[in-house]
Amino acid sequence: MTLDSKIPSGPIAEKWDKHRFEMKLINPANKRKYSVIVVGTGLAGASAAASLAELGYEVTAFCYNDSARRAHSIAAQGGINAAKNYPNDGDSIYRLFYDTVKGGDFRAREANVYRLAQVSNNIIDQCVAQGVPFAREYGGYLDNRSFGGAQVSRTFYARGQTGQQLLLGAYSALMRQTGLGNVKLYCRHEMMEVVLVDGHARGVVMRDMVTGKIASYAADAVILATGGYANVFFLSTNAIACNVTAAYRAYKKGAGFANPCYTQIHPTCIPVSGDHQSKLTLMSESLRNDGRIWVPKAKADKRNPNDIPEEERDYYLERKYPSFGNLSPRDISSRSAKEACDDGRGVGQSGYGVNLDFRDAINRLGKHVIEERYGNLFQMYERITGEDPYSVPMRIYPAAHYTMGGLWVDYNLMSNVPGLHVLGEANFSDHGANRLGASALMQGLADGYFVIPYTIGHYLASYKKEKVTTDHPEFRKAEEEVRGRIGSLLSLNGSRTVASIHRELGNIMWEYCGMGRNETGLKKALELIPALREEFWQNAKVVGDGESLNNALERAGRVADFLEFSELMCHDALARNESCGGHFREEYQTEDGEALRNDEEYAHVAAWEFTGVGSKPNLHKEPLVFENVKLQTRSYK
Amino acid sequence: MKLKLHIWRQKHAQDKGKMVTYEVDGIIEDMSFLEMLDVLNEKLIVNGEEPVAFDHDCREGICGACSLTINGIPHGFEKETTICQLHMRHFKDGDTIYIEPWRARAFPVIKDLVVDRAAFDRIMQAGGFVSAHTGGVPDANATPISKIDADKAMDYAACIGCGACVAACKNASAMLFVAAKVSQYAYLPQGQPERKKRVLNMVAQMDAEGFGGCTNQYECEAVCPKGISVAAIALMNRDFLKASLTDAS
């Protein structure tokens, strides 16, 4: 596996401009002769499919939901960052770049992050032009708020539904192109296999989830925009059907999987209430602008939080990180919550919760202001918990939320498999070891609207390939493999449901590869996972047939891949003998419990190469070179 | 708690379908309605029966996938709440619950409680967009928009496209869905250049899909999980009439 990042030479501020000039172009009349497959229609996929179709490429897009509008980007609440500096508070492209590299604990590629910061402003312009109703001030100009890990207000938002509005913007552009016949869109289709011909990605095998039909689709390039893998933890803030299958299939076909151990545990989620739970719900980080996080100073203090006097409360983030306080980055906030609860000071029935208290903000600003800012989030909280957050503090606890790791890509967002491009959360590229709030939306749309439309043209123009049709033997072979796998899943007739095995896997991952990891635990997980995989193939039960809508079969396929992928995560976590961002190895911490990076040995991207199920994957390293940002201990104190 | 469920089971689009009765036990009040169905499905799978198919994904009330009619009311009785956000604390031990799919000619049943809502996508393709090519747009602050108008646009943009409005309407009208999109753009300067064409094309597609007309009973508004106001329909009717009389294209 060769990892050539293809970072353009020259000063960082000029790299993208220079690269855009140097990339090959395809003339407008010839673009229609090239076909591109896009898997996934979230922010990255929908924006890419629409933008490529606008340019004239022949685009085929797929999503597993019944409509492209339902991709999980829709659930993002808080906002999207951009370096507009509208509030005049000192923001700049360089500052957004710097904050993102620092927030990522110096484990991201500088050049990619700089480009992200550069195009961030175009995204806001584009979304406004599409009719995205961002929040505005009375003068009619756009409003901003602040988010974790930044000391400027650079987050644009649409109430607590920013992801929804941005996705509907991209979806509307996609619908326009679909209506014009420039995109062929297939909903309720799930990717089963990526197909390589002569080493190049030339198509996919899809399963029609309604009819069960397995069919191949050929193209000149393939784009995966299939999201993250947080559902490996079973309980996460992801939608139920979010999965690693597409990315994992690509990995098994030779694409490098980079930094799989970098997972983001979001600090502000509603705590687990019991074993019945199917998912966890996020409360937007924006709440931390006005809510204060605390636990009682005394252990096992079961008093009503409102009865606990000020001097007996520990506002631990404000105490430990006075300059960022409640807006400390996600990894730090999550770990601090865990520490407080492990110390016996957690709140709620389970003791795994901390207070997020709006009392002071309500007294300062009035209830109506809080209602206007967070009304829908408060309502959601009340629905789920049956408690009124205007009168008692919310209880929150960290939950798996986002995965910074993903398929390895170069500066052009192409994996090491030529022609296979990866966008959005599915790639590893911009967030290093920890993503800052409101940066996922920015990255998804940057990749789809403003990066891939340029870089894919360069790829297509550079490799003049023979046309391939789905009659090619590689497609036949891939289809047979898919049919075989579906057949094996359908033949499972044991006594356990797939969900119960998924839940068990989630427990293993949360325990040993979650917020804190250590060598002993990871080695234990590497014993437990293969055993559980064996249990799945021996004792799981899948009912129904393969010729109709079969939720049980779909889930079994996804869980089967998680049962292999989870091992990869643990290998990565075990190999990275340092703590950075979302990867906290308990052996590597400072005296006061902060993450201890090891830049000499681990300032690299770890890209893993598949070597067979159950066998240790091969590690390839892409060194991270920091020419602009000085590596330093991340401090938010 | 223990519940008796009457659930619509239909093998495929051509199957006639019927209500089937199930019992679930051990339901606790912190469960969501869909988690209660998970409990039933787990039990069915263990018994070798096919689980009940239903659409769902985000389970936090925003993706619009879930689509169940509970005791005759789309998304159930809790105001402005999708069924995935309805929790079992609103039920009591021994309750009987009827669970059906969206019922509308334009939303044919695919299986059990899963319906085909592709008609909504086709209506969007007919005009639910601003034709803004990627790139080449002005600075986001170049066009100030009054907060009042932006807030109005956002009220309508909140639609999650679930289709409860159609399911609740005796005419299976999609007017609230279409009007929400028309109104969002009507309140924004970006929506003006295509305003007439948009409303004409979206309404034409809505009719072609077989959705009925509005007879002002506001069942749609009553079940809308995002509280979208029927004022949108008035705006759309006005725009439609105006466009029908004045659109030059």
Chai-1 contact restraints between the chains, C-beta under 6 A:
chainA,res_idxA,chainB,res_idxB,connection_type,confidence,min_distance_angstrom,max_distance_angstrom,comment,restraint_id
A,S51,B,T134,contact,1.0,0.0,6.0,A-B,restraint_1
A,E54,B,H133,contact,1.0,0.0,6.0,A-B,restraint_2
A,E54,B,T134,contact,1.0,0.0,6.0,A-B,restraint_3
A,D66,B,R117,contact,1.0,0.0,6.0,A-B,restraint_4
A,S67,B,D121,contact,1.0,0.0,6.0,A-B,restraint_5
A,R69,B,G161,contact,1.0,0.0,6.0,A-B,restraint_6
A,R70,B,D57,contact,1.0,0.0,6.0,A-B,restraint_7
A,R70,B,C63,contact,1.0,0.0,6.0,A-B,restraint_8
A,R70,B,A65,contact,1.0,0.0,6.0,A-B,restraint_9
A,I74,B,I62,contact,1.0,0.0,6.0,A-B,restraint_10
A,I74,B,C63,contact,1.0,0.0,6.0,A-B,restraint_11
A,A75,B,C58,contact,1.0,0.0,6.0,A-B,restraint_12
A,A75,B,E60,contact,1.0,0.0,6.0,A-B,restraint_13
A,A75,B,I62,contact,1.0,0.0,6.0,A-B,restraint_14
A,I124,B,A140,contact,1.0,0.0,6.0,A-B,restraint_15
A,D125,B,V137,contact,1.0,0.0,6.0,A-B,restraint_16
A,D125,B,D139,contact,1.0,0.0,6.0,A-B,restraint_17
A,D125,B,A140,contact,1.0,0.0,6.0,A-B,restraint_18
A,Q126,B,V137,contact,1.0,0.0,6.0,A-B,restraint_19
A,V128,B,A140,contact,1.0,0.0,6.0,A-B,restraint_20
A,A129,B,A132,contact,1.0,0.0,6.0,A-B,restraint_21
A,A129,B,V137,contact,1.0,0.0,6.0,A-B,restraint_22
A,A129,B,Q190,contact,1.0,0.0,6.0,A-B,restraint_23
A,Q130,B,V130,contact,1.0,0.0,6.0,A-B,restraint_24
A,Q130,B,A132,contact,1.0,0.0,6.0,A-B,restraint_25
A,G131,B,V130,contact,1.0,0.0,6.0,A-B,restraint_26
A,G131,B,Y185,contact,1.0,0.0,6.0,A-B,restraint_27
A,G131,B,L188,contact,1.0,0.0,6.0,A-B,restraint_28
A,G131,B,Q190,contact,1.0,0.0,6.0,A-B,restraint_29
A,G131,B,G191,contact,1.0,0.0,6.0,A-B,restraint_30
A,P133,B,A150,contact,1.0,0.0,6.0,A-B,restraint_31
A,P133,B,A153,contact,1.0,0.0,6.0,A-B,restraint_32
A,P133,B,M154,contact,1.0,0.0,6.0,A-B,restraint_33
A,P133,B,A157,contact,1.0,0.0,6.0,A-B,restraint_34
A,R136,B,I145,contact,1.0,0.0,6.0,A-B,restraint_35
A,R136,B,K147,contact,1.0,0.0,6.0,A-B,restraint_36
A,R136,B,A150,contact,1.0,0.0,6.0,A-B,restraint_37
A,Y138,B,K147,contact,1.0,0.0,6.0,A-B,restraint_38
A,G140,B,P144,contact,1.0,0.0,6.0,A-B,restraint_39
A,G140,B,I145,contact,1.0,0.0,6.0,A-B,restraint_40
A,G140,B,S146,contact,1.0,0.0,6.0,A-B,restraint_41
A,Y141,B,N141,contact,1.0,0.0,6.0,A-B,restraint_42
A,Y141,B,P144,contact,1.0,0.0,6.0,A-B,restraint_43
A,L142,B,A140,contact,1.0,0.0,6.0,A-B,restraint_44
A,L142,B,N141,contact,1.0,0.0,6.0,A-B,restraint_45
A,Q164,B,I62,contact,1.0,0.0,6.0,A-B,restraint_46
A,Q165,B,A157,contact,1.0,0.0,6.0,A-B,restraint_47
A,S172,B,G128,contact,1.0,0.0,6.0,A-B,restraint_48
A,S172,B,F129,contact,1.0,0.0,6.0,A-B,restraint_49
A,M175,B,M124,contact,1.0,0.0,6.0,A-B,restraint_50
A,M175,B,Q125,contact,1.0,0.0,6.0,A-B,restraint_51
A,M175,B,F129,contact,1.0,0.0,6.0,A-B,restraint_52
A,R176,B,F129,contact,1.0,0.0,6.0,A-B,restraint_53
A,T178,B,Q125,contact,1.0,0.0,6.0,A-B,restraint_54
A,G179,B,Q125,contact,1.0,0.0,6.0,A-B,restraint_55
A,V210,B,I110,contact,1.0,0.0,6.0,A-B,restraint_56
A,A239,B,D57,contact,1.0,0.0,6.0,A-B,restraint_57
A,A239,B,C58,contact,1.0,0.0,6.0,A-B,restraint_58
A,I240,B,D57,contact,1.0,0.0,6.0,A-B,restraint_59
A,A241,B,D57,contact,1.0,0.0,6.0,A-B,restraint_60
A,S273,B,D30,contact,1.0,0.0,6.0,A-B,restraint_61
A,G274,B,D30,contact,1.0,0.0,6.0,A-B,restraint_62
A,H276,B,M31,contact,1.0,0.0,6.0,A-B,restraint_63
A,H276,B,E35,contact,1.0,0.0,6.0,A-B,restraint_64
A,S278,B,E35,contact,1.0,0.0,6.0,A-B,restraint_65
A,S278,B,D38,contact,1.0,0.0,6.0,A-B,restraint_66
A,K279,B,R59,contact,1.0,0.0,6.0,A-B,restraint_67
A,T281,B,E60,contact,1.0,0.0,6.0,A-B,restraint_68
A,R383,B,Q85,contact,1.0,0.0,6.0,A-B,restraint_69
A,G386,B,R89,contact,1.0,0.0,6.0,A-B,restraint_70
A,Y449,B,T134,contact,1.0,0.0,6.0,A-B,restraint_71
A,T497,B,E42,contact,1.0,0.0,6.0,A-B,restraint_72
A,T497,B,I45,contact,1.0,0.0,6.0,A-B,restraint_73
A,K541,B,I45,contact,1.0,0.0,6.0,A-B,restraint_74
A,V543,B,I45,contact,1.0,0.0,6.0,A-B,restraint_75
A,V543,B,E50,contact,1.0,0.0,6.0,A-B,restraint_76
A,G544,B,E50,contact,1.0,0.0,6.0,A-B,restraint_77
A,S548,B,H12,contact,1.0,0.0,6.0,A-B,restraint_78
A,L549,B,A53,contact,1.0,0.0,6.0,A-B,restraint_79
A,L549,B,I110,contact,1.0,0.0,6.0,A-B,restraint_80
A,L549,B,K111,contact,1.0,0.0,6.0,A-B,restraint_81
A,N551,B,A53,contact,1.0,0.0,6.0,A-B,restraint_82
A,A552,B,P51,contact,1.0,0.0,6.0,A-B,restraint_83
